[in-house]
Amino acid sequence: MKTLTRRQFGLGLLASAGAAALAVPRFSLAGHARKTGFDEGRYVDINGIEQWVTIRGRDARNPVVVFLHGGPGLGMASAAPLFFDWESRYTVVQWDQPRSGFTQARNLDRDIGPLTLERFTADAFAVVNHVRKTTGAKRVVLFGHSWGTQVGLTLARRHPEVISAYVGTGQAVSNSRGGKLGYELALDAARKRNDMAAVTALEKVGPPPYSTVEEFFVRQQYTNPPGYPQSPVEKQHNEALRKFMSAPPPANATYIPAEAPTYDMFANFMETQKLMFQESAKFEAAEALGYRYRVPIYFFEGENDINVPSALAREYFEHVVAPRKAFRVIPGAGHNTMSAFHAELLDLFDSEVRPHLT
């Protein structure tokens, strides 16, 4: 099987409107990390499957944040340099989930088991325990985006003993209602801007639930950029993001494997969506989890997110009972908060989350 070197492995995927290609980014902690920090990436046996986990931070005394990426099918470990500024205040953990990123590269020809929320939650719990053992942290902050919020909120509800706080952005709470509301908002927006191609496509597939992934992707196309227009600030952020991610990584970067088998990450994302879009659509937080949590709960939502409508996240949040909770809106942001608005999210972590960690 052909393999890619660190410098050749160049394709990653953004979690906005269907899959924009990115180059593997350029910064490493090598030469910067304190001896008391972490700078490692390796395959870890997670419930019988080797999965890629990175741990990066410049001071081992800092809080540990475990990122749960969206998709499913969109690994974020290759985008570690986006969070370089985080690493002076937090120990940042990236986990490429099954069928995503470097974990998929390791398991191309293997049966990796069921693709269910239950399985991903069990794997996330195993990752958290691996991280706790490696870092010495008693508890970690869970930080989920989009699909990752389903995994994260479930884990926070079930295992508060290992979680110091839960943070969601692009927070899913009711995918049956959210799917329909997002469709309605996209159709209304298309009509107002006189985008007849969008109106025709959306009216043809109608509102969810969908029986095919092709129908599902029509809805996704027009609830995310470029089908759904970006705000000026989001456009500016995404342009800066593309420039930032254009350079190759250093030869000593630890956040990507020394070698990775070649595979088509875009095709893999599409196939993963086909396999999992109906599983994801089942999520109903109120029914499955209720409203009572034993850990602080924070929702940091994009002002213009109609893919996973922030209005429903706010509605659920109002019912949440937790030791502490906060709901904050990121001005001008859509659904792709974790990548494009990582600086704003860091500010929110510093002001809302970190001061109250115990």
C-alpha positions as CSV (number, residue, x, y, z in Angstrom):
1,M,0.0,0.0,0.0
2,K,1.3,3.4,-0.9
3,T,2.0,5.8,2.0
4,L,2.3,9.5,2.5
5,T,5.1,11.2,4.4
6,R,4.4,14.0,6.8
7,R,4.9,16.6,4.2
8,Q,2.9,14.8,1.5
9,F,-0.1,14.3,3.7
10,G,-2.0,17.5,2.8
11,L,-5.7,17.0,2.8
12,G,-8.1,17.8,5.7
13,L,-11.7,18.7,5.8
14,L,-13.6,21.7,7.3
15,A,-16.9,21.0,9.0
16,S,-18.7,23.8,7.1
17,A,-20.8,23.3,4.0
18,G,-19.7,20.0,2.8
19,A,-16.0,19.6,2.7
20,A,-13.5,22.3,1.7
21,A,-10.0,20.9,1.3
22,L,-7.2,22.1,3.5
23,A,-3.5,21.5,3.6
24,V,-1.9,20.1,6.8
25,P,-0.8,23.1,8.8
26,R,2.5,24.4,9.6
27,F,3.3,24.8,13.3
28,S,4.9,22.3,15.8
29,L,5.5,22.6,19.5
30,A,9.0,21.2,18.9
31,G,11.5,23.7,20.4
32,H,8.6,25.6,22.1
33,A,7.2,23.1,24.6
34,R,8.4,23.2,28.2
35,K,9.7,20.1,29.7
36,T,6.6,20.1,31.9
37,G,4.2,20.1,28.8
38,F,3.0,17.6,26.2
39,D,3.7,17.3,22.5
40,E,2.7,13.8,21.4
41,G,0.7,12.1,18.8
42,R,0.3,8.3,18.6
43,Y,-2.1,5.5,17.8
44,V,-3.9,4.2,20.9
45,D,-5.9,1.0,21.3
46,I,-9.4,2.3,21.9
47,N,-11.8,-0.6,22.5
48,G,-9.8,-2.8,20.2
49,I,-9.2,-0.3,17.3
50,E,-6.1,1.8,16.9
51,Q,-7.1,5.4,16.9
52,W,-5.0,8.6,16.5
53,V,-4.8,10.8,19.6
54,T,-2.7,14.0,20.0
55,I,-1.9,15.7,23.3
56,R,-0.4,19.2,23.1
57,G,0.3,21.9,25.6
58,R,3.1,23.9,27.1
59,D,2.4,23.5,30.8
60,A,1.2,20.2,32.3
61,R,-0.6,22.2,35.1
62,N,-3.1,23.6,32.7
63,P,-6.7,22.3,32.3
64,V,-7.0,19.5,29.8
65,V,-9.5,20.0,26.9
66,V,-10.6,17.0,24.8
67,F,-12.0,18.1,21.4
68,L,-14.8,16.1,19.9
69,H,-14.9,17.0,16.2
70,G,-17.9,17.2,13.9
71,G,-18.8,15.3,10.8
72,P,-18.9,12.4,11.3
73,G,-16.0,11.7,9.0
74,L,-14.0,15.0,9.6
75,G,-10.8,14.4,11.6
76,M,-9.3,17.5,13.1
77,A,-5.9,16.3,14.4
78,S,-4.1,17.6,11.2
79,A,-5.5,21.1,12.1
80,A,-3.7,21.2,15.5
81,P,-1.9,24.5,14.7
82,L,-5.2,26.3,14.6
83,F,-5.2,25.9,18.4
84,F,-1.5,26.8,18.9
85,D,-2.6,29.9,21.0
86,W,-4.7,27.6,23.1
87,E,-1.7,25.5,24.1
88,S,-0.2,28.1,26.4
89,R,-3.4,28.0,28.6
90,Y,-4.7,24.5,28.0
91,T,-3.5,21.0,27.2
92,V,-5.4,20.3,24.0
93,V,-6.4,16.8,22.9
94,Q,-7.4,15.9,19.4
95,W,-8.9,12.5,18.6
96,D,-9.6,11.4,15.1
97,Q,-12.8,9.4,15.5
98,P,-13.5,6.1,13.7
99,R,-13.8,6.7,9.9
100,S,-12.1,10.1,10.3
101,G,-8.6,11.5,9.6
102,F,-5.6,9.4,10.6
103,T,-7.7,6.8,12.4
104,Q,-9.4,6.0,9.1
105,A,-6.0,5.9,7.5
106,R,-4.9,3.2,10.0
107,N,-8.0,1.1,9.5
108,L,-8.8,1.3,5.8
109,D,-9.3,-2.4,5.3
110,R,-10.5,-3.3,8.7
111,D,-13.9,-4.0,10.2
112,I,-14.1,-1.2,12.8
113,G,-17.5,-2.2,14.3
114,P,-20.8,-0.4,14.6
115,L,-21.1,3.3,13.6
116,T,-23.6,4.3,16.3
117,L,-23.7,7.1,18.9
118,E,-23.5,4.5,21.6
119,R,-20.2,3.2,20.2
120,F,-18.7,6.6,19.6
121,T,-19.6,7.6,23.2
122,A,-17.9,4.5,24.5
123,D,-14.8,5.2,22.5
124,A,-14.8,8.8,23.7
125,F,-14.9,7.6,27.3
126,A,-11.9,5.4,26.6
127,V,-10.1,8.3,25.1
128,V,-10.8,10.4,28.1
129,N,-9.4,7.7,30.4
130,H,-6.3,7.4,28.2
131,V,-5.8,11.1,28.4
132,R,-6.3,11.2,32.2
133,K,-3.7,8.4,32.6
134,T,-1.2,10.2,30.3
135,T,-1.6,13.7,31.7
136,G,-2.4,12.9,35.4
137,A,-5.6,15.0,35.2
138,K,-8.4,13.8,37.3
139,R,-11.1,15.3,35.1
140,V,-11.1,16.9,31.6
141,V,-13.2,19.6,29.8
142,L,-15.2,18.1,26.9
143,F,-15.5,20.4,23.9
144,G,-17.8,19.2,21.2
145,H,-18.7,20.6,17.8
146,S,-21.7,19.6,15.7
147,W,-21.8,15.7,15.6
148,G,-19.3,15.8,18.4
149,T,-21.8,17.6,20.6
150,Q,-24.0,14.5,20.6
151,V,-21.1,12.4,21.8
152,G,-19.9,15.0,24.3
153,L,-23.3,15.8,25.9
154,T,-24.0,12.1,26.2
155,L,-20.7,11.4,27.9
156,A,-21.0,14.4,30.2
157,R,-24.4,13.1,31.3
158,R,-23.2,9.5,31.9
159,H,-19.7,10.1,33.4
160,P,-19.6,13.3,35.3
161,E,-16.9,11.8,37.5
162,V,-14.3,12.3,34.8
163,I,-15.6,15.6,33.3
164,S,-14.9,19.0,34.8
165,A,-17.1,20.9,32.3
166,Y,-18.9,20.4,29.0
167,V,-18.7,23.0,26.2
168,G,-20.8,22.6,23.0
169,T,-20.6,24.7,19.8
170,G,-23.0,24.0,17.0
171,Q,-24.9,22.2,19.7
172,A,-27.3,19.5,18.5
173,V,-30.3,18.9,20.8
174,S,-33.2,17.7,18.6
175,N,-32.2,16.6,15.1
176,S,-35.7,15.9,14.0
177,R,-36.8,19.5,14.8
178,G,-33.5,21.0,13.9
179,G,-33.5,19.3,10.5
180,K,-36.9,20.7,9.7
181,L,-36.2,24.2,11.1
182,G,-32.9,24.5,9.3
183,Y,-34.6,23.5,6.0
184,E,-37.3,26.1,6.6
185,L,-34.8,28.8,7.4
186,A,-32.7,27.9,4.3
187,L,-35.7,28.0,2.0
188,D,-36.9,31.3,3.4
189,A,-33.5,32.8,3.0
190,A,-33.2,31.6,-0.6
191,R,-36.5,33.1,-1.4
192,K,-35.6,36.5,0.1
193,R,-32.3,36.7,-1.9
194,N,-34.1,35.4,-5.0
195,D,-31.9,32.4,-5.4
196,M,-34.1,30.3,-7.6
197,A,-31.6,27.5,-8.0
198,A,-31.6,27.0,-4.2
199,V,-35.4,27.4,-4.0
200,T,-35.9,24.8,-6.7
201,A,-33.5,22.3,-5.2
202,L,-34.9,22.6,-1.7
203,E,-38.5,22.4,-2.8
204,K,-37.7,19.3,-4.8
205,V,-36.3,17.3,-1.8
206,G,-38.7,18.8,0.7
207,P,-38.1,18.9,4.5
208,P,-36.5,16.0,6.4
209,P,-36.6,13.1,7.3
210,Y,-34.7,11.9,4.2
211,S,-34.3,8.4,2.9
212,T,-31.2,9.1,0.8
213,V,-28.0,10.9,1.6
214,E,-28.3,12.8,-1.7
215,E,-31.5,14.5,-0.4
216,F,-29.8,15.1,2.9
217,F,-26.9,16.9,1.2
218,V,-29.3,19.3,-0.6
219,R,-30.5,20.5,2.8
220,Q,-26.8,20.7,4.0
221,Q,-25.7,22.6,0.9
222,Y,-28.1,25.5,1.6
223,T,-27.7,25.6,5.4
224,N,-23.9,26.2,5.1
225,P,-21.7,28.4,3.0
226,P,-21.4,28.8,0.1
227,G,-25.0,27.8,-0.5
228,Y,-26.1,29.9,2.5
229,P,-24.3,33.2,2.3
230,Q,-21.6,34.0,4.8
231,S,-21.6,37.1,7.0
232,P,-18.8,39.6,6.2
233,V,-16.9,38.6,9.4
234,E,-17.3,34.8,8.6
235,K,-16.0,35.4,5.1
236,Q,-13.0,37.2,6.4
237,H,-12.3,34.5,9.0
238,N,-12.6,31.7,6.3
239,E,-10.2,33.5,4.0
240,A,-7.7,33.9,6.8
241,L,-8.2,30.2,7.6
242,R,-7.4,29.1,4.1
243,K,-4.2,31.2,4.0
244,F,-3.2,29.9,7.4
245,M,-3.6,26.3,6.4
246,S,-1.7,26.5,3.1
247,A,1.8,25.7,4.3
248,P,3.2,22.2,4.9
249,P,4.0,21.0,8.4
250,P,7.5,20.9,9.8
251,A,9.4,17.6,9.4
252,N,9.3,17.0,13.2
253,A,5.6,17.7,13.6
254,T,4.1,15.2,16.1
255,Y,0.4,15.8,15.4
256,I,0.5,13.7,12.2
257,P,1.8,10.1,11.8
258,A,5.3,9.6,10.3
259,E,3.5,7.8,7.5
260,A,-0.2,7.5,6.6
261,P,-1.7,5.4,3.9
262,T,-3.2,7.2,0.9
263,Y,-6.9,7.6,0.7
264,D,-9.5,9.9,-0.7
265,M,-10.6,11.9,2.4
266,F,-13.5,13.7,0.5
267,A,-14.9,10.3,-0.8
268,N,-14.5,8.9,2.7
269,F,-16.4,11.8,4.2
270,M,-19.2,11.4,1.7
271,E,-19.4,7.6,2.4
272,T,-19.3,8.2,6.2
273,Q,-22.2,10.6,5.9
274,K,-24.1,8.0,3.8
275,L,-23.5,5.4,6.5
276,M,-24.3,7.7,9.5
277,F,-26.7,10.5,8.5
278,Q,-29.7,8.6,9.7
279,E,-28.0,7.5,13.0
280,S,-27.2,11.2,13.6
281,A,-30.7,12.2,12.9
282,K,-32.1,10.2,15.8
283,F,-30.5,12.3,18.5
284,E,-33.0,13.9,20.9
285,A,-31.3,15.2,24.0
286,A,-34.4,15.8,26.1
287,E,-35.6,12.2,25.6
288,A,-32.2,10.5,25.9
289,L,-30.5,12.6,28.5
290,G,-33.1,14.8,30.2
291,Y,-32.0,18.2,31.5
292,R,-30.1,17.6,34.8
293,Y,-26.3,17.5,34.7
294,R,-23.7,17.2,37.4
295,V,-21.1,19.2,35.5
296,P,-21.2,22.8,34.3
297,I,-22.7,23.2,30.8
298,Y,-21.7,25.9,28.3
299,F,-23.2,26.5,24.8
300,F,-21.2,28.9,22.5
301,E,-23.3,29.3,19.4
302,G,-22.9,30.9,16.0
303,E,-25.2,33.8,15.5
304,N,-26.1,32.6,12.0
305,D,-26.1,28.9,12.5
306,I,-29.1,27.4,10.7
307,N,-27.5,24.0,9.9
308,V,-27.9,23.1,13.6
309,P,-30.2,25.9,14.6
310,S,-29.0,27.8,17.6
311,A,-32.6,28.7,18.5
312,L,-33.2,25.1,19.6
313,A,-29.9,24.9,21.5
314,R,-31.1,28.0,23.5
315,E,-34.5,26.4,24.1
316,Y,-32.9,23.3,25.5
317,F,-30.4,25.3,27.5
318,E,-33.2,27.2,29.3
319,H,-34.3,23.9,30.8
320,V,-30.9,22.7,31.8
321,V,-30.2,22.3,35.5
322,A,-26.4,22.3,36.2
323,P,-23.9,23.5,38.8
324,R,-23.2,26.4,36.4
325,K,-24.3,27.2,32.9
326,A,-23.8,29.9,30.3
327,F,-25.1,30.5,26.8
328,R,-23.1,32.8,24.6
329,V,-23.5,33.9,20.9
330,I,-20.5,34.4,18.6
331,P,-21.4,37.4,16.4
332,G,-21.3,36.8,12.6
333,A,-20.5,33.1,13.0
334,G,-22.4,30.3,11.3
335,H,-22.0,26.6,11.9
336,N,-18.2,26.4,11.4
337,T,-17.2,27.9,14.7
338,M,-14.5,25.5,15.8
339,S,-12.2,26.2,12.8
340,A,-13.1,29.7,11.6
341,F,-13.8,31.2,15.0
342,H,-11.2,29.4,17.2
343,A,-9.9,32.7,18.6
344,E,-13.3,33.8,19.8
345,L,-13.9,30.4,21.3
346,L,-10.6,30.7,23.2
347,D,-11.7,34.1,24.6
348,L,-15.0,32.5,25.8
349,F,-13.1,29.6,27.4
350,D,-10.9,32.0,29.2
351,S,-13.8,34.2,30.4
352,E,-16.5,31.7,31.0
353,V,-15.0,28.2,31.6
354,R,-11.6,28.4,33.1
355,P,-12.3,30.7,36.0
356,H,-14.8,28.1,37.4
357,L,-12.9,24.9,36.9
358,T,-12.2,22.9,40.0
